[in-house]
Amino acid sequence: MINSEDTYDVAIAGAGPAGTSAAIHLATQGARVLLVEQKRFPRAKLCGEFISPECLRHFDRLGVADQMISAGATTLTQTVFYSRKGRSVNVPSEWFGANGRALGLSRSEMDQKLLERAKDAGVLVLEDTHASDLILDRGRVLGLRLKCGPESKDHHALVTVDATGRTRALARRLNRRRKQEHTGRYRLVAFKAHLENAQASEGACEIYFYPGGYGGLSSVEGGVSNFCFIASAKDVRRCGSDPEAVIRASVFLNSRAAYTLAHAHARTEWLSVSLEGFGRRKLVPAEGLLTIGDAAAFIDPFSGSGMLIALESGELAAQTITNQLERLRRNASFTPLAREYRLEYQKKFDSRLRICSLLRRAAFVPSLAEAAILFFGTSTRLRRRVARITRPSQNLETPPSSVR
Ligand SMILES: Cc1cc2nc3c(=O)[nH]c(=O)nc-3n(C[C@H](O)[C@H](O)[C@H](O)COP(=O)(O)OP(=O)(O)OC[C@H]3O[C@@H](n4cnc5c(N)ncnc54)[C@H](O)[C@@H]3O)c2cc1C
């Protein structure tokens, strides 16, 4: 099997931060890696585009820190949470280490830089290519079936990684085979565009709570601001699915948002997506298949740590696979790799995911969000403590070389 030219150590579907992080770490450790992406980069992506300070340490290890800065990333020194009535609490970026510097950079730039680095590291990257199915033999995943235009081709791998984001396109294939996965009606819809003339404070990522959702405004490269917001599907339907009507009807119930966005207008088209739910998914949906990034767990966006978890889980999967690769090449069992990945993932992420899930519940109840902002506003120590437990514990290591 390993001799075929279409056989890889690792085949990864999805070139978001999780997929490229895994691919780069694996390739630099000597693995033969295939990375498949259905879109052609650069491409816009629905995201708040707030890159939390800890990501800089990952960019450094991945060899892309300088490229991110020179792409025009803005510096975000604090996140300010605004209740509907205009009360606010701030969380300085310095609480998360890395010289107190979060970045504002579009996903089209960030993901493109990571993909270029993957190519440089020796990863075979196929863009415009859809991972349409898994190759399966008696329940064991043996690689990917790829579709590029009318053509279909199989690529075998010792390990296959689902990095397709919230859709979990590969893990879902298994569910379809076993039983139709329950997909309820979507309760939330997210929108994003780049805006001109928004009035957020310089260097701040501002988060606005309002009934049924919340939104985040922060600057990105090119003198524009990213506005990304979530609203209840019911409110979105009531506004004819027009994001600007939703902003007027729901977002503007937050007095600070009504001020900062009053004269803003979209410079890009609005992207939208329905959100199916948050939380942990299966890490090893079948023998031979791992999930990483949002495919493994979707953390609430207001934590600002989705991309961090994507980078971290990509690195963790790469490390685990590297540890077991020689054994797998000798046709050894997949079980030790699966066990190690589950264990290390739980240690690293489970308590953080639990805390963020609790905070999310408060965020969607306006009176609770109001009370939480009032409460956390009384104590910097408490705020710092809560902020820190949503993040990895080794945060206060030496800052990455790019920001020293
Ligand atoms: C409203 C909202 C706001 C957010 N704001 C922030 C924020 O400000 N900061 C932050 O850190 N996080 C934020 N997040 C979370 C962040 O966007 C995700 O956690 C992060 O993108 C996850 O990375 P990923 O690589 O797992 O998946 P993705 O970034 O979703 O990448 C998956 C890739 O897989 C590709 N793909 C999908 N299916 C296939 C297939 N079958 N074949 C081939 N390719 C495929 C897709 O095209 C995509 O490029 C936000 C999320 C939402 C919903």
The ligand as an SDF file (V2000), in Angstrom:
LIG
                    3D

 53 58  0  0  0  0  0  0  0  0999 V2000
  -19.6940   33.7550   13.5550 C   0  0  0  0  0  0  0  0  0  0  0  0
  -18.3200   33.2260   13.8550 C   0  0  0  0  0  0  0  0  0  0  0  0
  -17.3190   34.0980   14.2660 C   0  0  0  0  0  0  0  0  0  0  0  0
  -16.0700   33.6130   14.6060 C   0  0  0  0  0  0  0  0  0  0  0  0
  -15.0880   34.4820   15.0070 N   0  0  0  0  0  0  0  0  0  0  0  0
  -13.8970   34.0200   15.4230 C   0  0  0  0  0  0  0  0  0  0  0  0
  -12.8760   34.9090   15.8480 C   0  0  0  0  0  0  0  0  0  0  0  0
  -13.0200   36.1360   15.8000 O   0  0  0  0  0  0  0  0  0  0  0  0
  -11.7130   34.3830   16.3000 N   0  0  0  0  0  0  0  0  0  0  0  0
  -11.4870   33.0400   16.3340 C   0  0  0  0  0  0  0  0  0  0  0  0
  -10.4200   32.6070   16.7740 O   0  0  0  0  0  0  0  0  0  0  0  0
  -12.4250   32.1790   15.8890 N   0  0  0  0  0  0  0  0  0  0  0  0
  -13.6140   32.6350   15.4250 C   0  0  0  0  0  0  0  0  0  0  0  0
  -14.5540   31.7740   14.9490 N   0  0  0  0  0  0  0  0  0  0  0  0
  -14.2420   30.3450   14.9200 C   0  0  0  0  0  0  0  0  0  0  0  0
  -13.2830   30.0320   13.7730 C   0  0  0  0  0  0  0  0  0  0  0  0
  -13.7730   30.5670   12.5650 O   0  0  0  0  0  0  0  0  0  0  0  0
  -13.1550   28.5150   13.6560 C   0  0  0  0  0  0  0  0  0  0  0  0
  -12.9510   27.9580   14.9300 O   0  0  0  0  0  0  0  0  0  0  0  0
  -11.9940   28.1230   12.7370 C   0  0  0  0  0  0  0  0  0  0  0  0
  -12.1920   28.6140   11.4450 O   0  0  0  0  0  0  0  0  0  0  0  0
  -11.8890   26.5970   12.6970 C   0  0  0  0  0  0  0  0  0  0  0  0
  -10.8840   26.2340   11.8130 O   0  0  0  0  0  0  0  0  0  0  0  0
  -10.9520   24.8420   11.0440 P   0  0  0  0  0  0  0  0  0  0  0  0
   -9.6830   24.7540   10.2850 O   0  0  0  0  0  0  0  0  0  0  0  0
  -11.3450   23.7560   11.9690 O   0  0  0  0  0  0  0  0  0  0  0  0
  -12.1910   24.9690   10.0250 O   0  0  0  0  0  0  0  0  0  0  0  0
  -12.4570   26.0200    8.8820 P   0  0  0  0  0  0  0  0  0  0  0  0
  -11.7250   27.2660    9.1090 O   0  0  0  0  0  0  0  0  0  0  0  0
  -13.9370   26.0670    8.7540 O   0  0  0  0  0  0  0  0  0  0  0  0
  -11.8210   25.3510    7.5890 O   0  0  0  0  0  0  0  0  0  0  0  0
  -12.3870   24.2130    6.9900 C   0  0  0  0  0  0  0  0  0  0  0  0
  -11.9370   24.1620    5.5320 C   0  0  0  0  0  0  0  0  0  0  0  0
  -12.3710   22.9070    4.9870 O   0  0  0  0  0  0  0  0  0  0  0  0
  -12.8330   23.1040    3.6580 C   0  0  0  0  0  0  0  0  0  0  0  0
  -13.7360   21.9990    3.3610 N   0  0  0  0  0  0  0  0  0  0  0  0
  -14.9570   21.7530    3.8820 C   0  0  0  0  0  0  0  0  0  0  0  0
  -15.4750   20.6080    3.3830 N   0  0  0  0  0  0  0  0  0  0  0  0
  -14.5560   20.0990    2.5210 C   0  0  0  0  0  0  0  0  0  0  0  0
  -14.5100   18.9470    1.6880 C   0  0  0  0  0  0  0  0  0  0  0  0
  -15.4950   18.0510    1.6750 N   0  0  0  0  0  0  0  0  0  0  0  0
  -13.4140   18.7750    0.9100 N   0  0  0  0  0  0  0  0  0  0  0  0
  -12.3840   19.6750    0.9250 C   0  0  0  0  0  0  0  0  0  0  0  0
  -12.3800   20.7840    1.6870 N   0  0  0  0  0  0  0  0  0  0  0  0
  -13.4440   20.9900    2.4870 C   0  0  0  0  0  0  0  0  0  0  0  0
  -13.5130   24.4780    3.7210 C   0  0  0  0  0  0  0  0  0  0  0  0
  -13.6040   25.0710    2.4370 O   0  0  0  0  0  0  0  0  0  0  0  0
  -12.5810   25.2380    4.6740 C   0  0  0  0  0  0  0  0  0  0  0  0
  -11.5700   25.9440    3.9650 O   0  0  0  0  0  0  0  0  0  0  0  0
  -15.8040   32.2330   14.5370 C   0  0  0  0  0  0  0  0  0  0  0  0
  -16.7860   31.3570   14.0710 C   0  0  0  0  0  0  0  0  0  0  0  0
  -18.0340   31.8490   13.7190 C   0  0  0  0  0  0  0  0  0  0  0  0
  -19.0930   30.8930   13.2310 C   0  0  0  0  0  0  0  0  0  0  0  0
  1  2  1  0
  2  3  1  0
  2 52  2  0
  3  4  2  0
  4  5  1  0
  4 50  1  0
  5  6  2  0
  6  7  1  0
  6 13  1  0
  7  8  2  0
  7  9  1  0
  9 10  1  0
 10 11  2  0
 10 12  1  0
 12 13  2  0
 13 14  1  0
 14 15  1  0
 14 50  1  0
 15 16  1  0
 16 17  1  0
 16 18  1  0
 18 19  1  0
 18 20  1  0
 20 21  1  0
 20 22  1  0
 22 23  1  0
 23 24  1  0
 24 25  2  0
 24 26  1  0
 24 27  1  0
 27 28  1  0
 28 29  2  0
 28 30  1  0
 28 31  1  0
 31 32  1  0
 32 33  1  0
 33 34  1  0
 33 48  1  0
 34 35  1  0
 35 36  1  0
 35 46  1  0
 36 37  1  0
 36 45  1  0
 37 38  2  0
 38 39  1  0
 39 40  1  0
 39 45  2  0
 40 41  1  0
 40 42  2  0
 42 43  1  0
 43 44  2  0
 44 45  1  0
 46 47  1  0
 46 48  1  0
 48 49  1  0
 50 51  2  0
 51 52  1  0
 52 53  1  0
M  END
$$$$
